[in-house]
Structures are given as structure tokens and as C-alpha cells.
Amino acid sequence: MEPAEASYCLIYITASSAEEAERLARIVLEKHLAACANIFAPIRSLYWWQGTLEKAEEAVLILKAPRHLYATIEKEILAHHTYQTPAILEIPLGRGLPGYLQWIAAETQNASD
């Protein structure tokens, strides 16, 4: 049975450093909430925060997971993130290689809270 593409997502998360992104990724991966994590660092971010235009070096963490686990992943990230209001964004997948989506499903079938 091929998994429905809309059942999967990428979760985009910013972190203060590559080390924090890796720590967050390990928390999620060890609970089998996501099948894979990609970390891009450093990135340069410009953003508005409390009325001031800020600039910072950050890292981006991208998780590949079933959409039904998004709320649990968000809760885990919020519990362990150093930011007051981190970027945690679900990006639904419209399509994907069926074998890859099956791999995500297999790696997350034993997800734990």
C-alpha cells in the first residue's frame, strides 16, 4: 500500500546554533517522531522582534515526519527550545517518491510521547 503524500510533512524549525538544532533533532528522532533531520548552518536571519529589526546567525532544522505527529513534535520542540517563540512550521508534502514516504512511515510507526 502506498502512503498518501498529503499524510507527510516537512517541519521547518530555526535554532540558535547547529548544536541546538542537533540536540532538538536527537530528541525528536530518539522518540521516532520523525524519520530524518537535516541541519543547515549557519544561516543569516533578519527579522522583526519586539519592534526592532534584528540580525542573527542561526541554524535551520528540517524534520521529515507524518503529519499526524506534528502536534507532538511541536510540543517536544517547545519544551526543549531556547527561544521564547521559535519558528516551527509545518509544510505539507503534495507529492513524494512512494518508497521514501514508505520509509518515513516505517521509521515512525513506533513513535513514543
C-alpha positions as CSV (number, residue, x, y, z in Angstrom):
1,M,0.0,0.0,0.0
2,E,1.4,3.4,-1.0
3,P,1.2,6.1,1.6
4,A,-0.8,9.2,0.7
5,E,1.5,12.1,0.1
6,A,-0.7,14.6,2.0
7,S,-0.1,12.5,5.1
8,Y,3.5,13.6,5.4
9,C,5.2,16.9,6.0
10,L,8.4,18.8,6.5
11,I,8.8,20.7,9.7
12,Y,10.9,23.8,9.5
13,I,12.5,25.0,12.8
14,T,15.0,27.7,13.5
15,A,17.5,27.3,16.3
16,S,20.2,29.5,17.8
17,S,23.1,27.2,16.6
18,A,23.9,24.0,14.8
19,E,24.4,22.4,18.2
20,E,20.9,23.3,19.4
21,A,19.4,22.1,16.1
22,E,21.2,18.8,16.6
23,R,20.1,18.5,20.2
24,L,16.4,19.1,19.2
25,A,16.7,16.7,16.3
26,R,18.0,13.9,18.5
27,I,15.1,14.4,21.0
28,V,12.6,14.0,18.2
29,L,14.4,11.2,16.4
30,E,15.0,9.1,19.5
31,K,11.2,9.1,20.0
32,H,10.7,8.0,16.4
33,L,8.5,11.1,15.8
34,A,10.4,11.9,12.6
35,A,12.4,9.7,10.2
36,C,15.1,12.2,9.3
37,A,16.5,15.6,10.2
38,N,18.5,18.0,8.1
39,I,20.5,20.8,9.6
40,F,21.7,23.9,7.7
41,A,24.1,26.2,9.5
42,P,25.0,28.9,9.7
43,I,22.2,30.9,8.1
44,R,21.8,34.6,8.4
45,S,18.4,35.8,9.6
46,L,16.9,39.2,9.5
47,Y,13.6,39.6,11.4
48,W,11.4,41.9,13.4
49,W,11.3,41.2,17.2
50,Q,9.5,43.4,19.6
51,G,9.6,46.4,17.3
52,T,13.2,46.2,16.3
53,L,14.8,44.8,13.2
54,E,17.2,42.1,14.3
55,K,20.0,40.2,12.7
56,A,21.4,36.9,13.8
57,E,23.3,33.7,12.8
58,E,21.0,30.7,13.3
59,A,20.6,27.2,12.1
60,V,17.6,25.6,10.3
61,L,16.4,22.2,11.3
62,I,14.1,20.4,8.8
63,L,12.3,17.2,10.0
64,K,10.5,14.7,7.8
65,A,7.5,13.2,9.5
66,P,3.9,12.0,9.2
67,R,1.5,15.0,9.6
68,H,-0.4,13.3,12.4
69,L,2.8,13.6,14.6
70,Y,3.1,17.3,14.1
71,A,1.4,18.4,17.3
72,T,3.6,16.0,19.4
73,I,6.7,17.2,17.6
74,E,5.8,20.9,18.2
75,K,5.2,20.1,21.9
76,E,8.7,18.4,22.2
77,I,10.4,21.3,20.4
78,L,8.7,23.9,22.6
79,A,9.7,22.0,25.7
80,H,13.4,22.0,24.8
81,H,14.0,25.1,22.6
82,T,15.9,28.1,24.0
83,Y,13.8,30.6,22.0
84,Q,10.7,32.2,23.6
85,T,8.9,32.0,20.3
86,P,10.7,29.6,17.9
87,A,9.8,29.2,14.2
88,I,8.1,25.8,14.0
89,L,6.3,25.5,10.7
90,E,4.5,22.5,9.1
91,I,4.9,22.2,5.3
92,P,2.6,19.6,3.9
93,L,4.0,17.4,1.2
94,G,2.0,17.4,-2.0
95,R,4.0,14.6,-3.6
96,G,6.9,12.4,-2.9
97,L,8.7,9.3,-4.0
98,P,6.5,6.5,-2.7
99,G,9.4,4.4,-1.4
100,Y,10.7,7.4,0.5
101,L,7.3,8.1,2.1
102,Q,7.1,4.4,3.0
103,W,10.4,4.7,4.7
104,I,9.1,7.7,6.8
105,A,6.1,5.6,7.7
106,A,8.2,2.6,8.8
107,E,10.7,4.7,10.8
108,T,7.9,6.5,12.7
109,Q,5.4,3.6,13.3
110,N,6.7,3.2,16.9
111,A,6.6,6.8,17.8
112,S,6.5,7.5,21.6
113,D,5.4,10.5,23.6
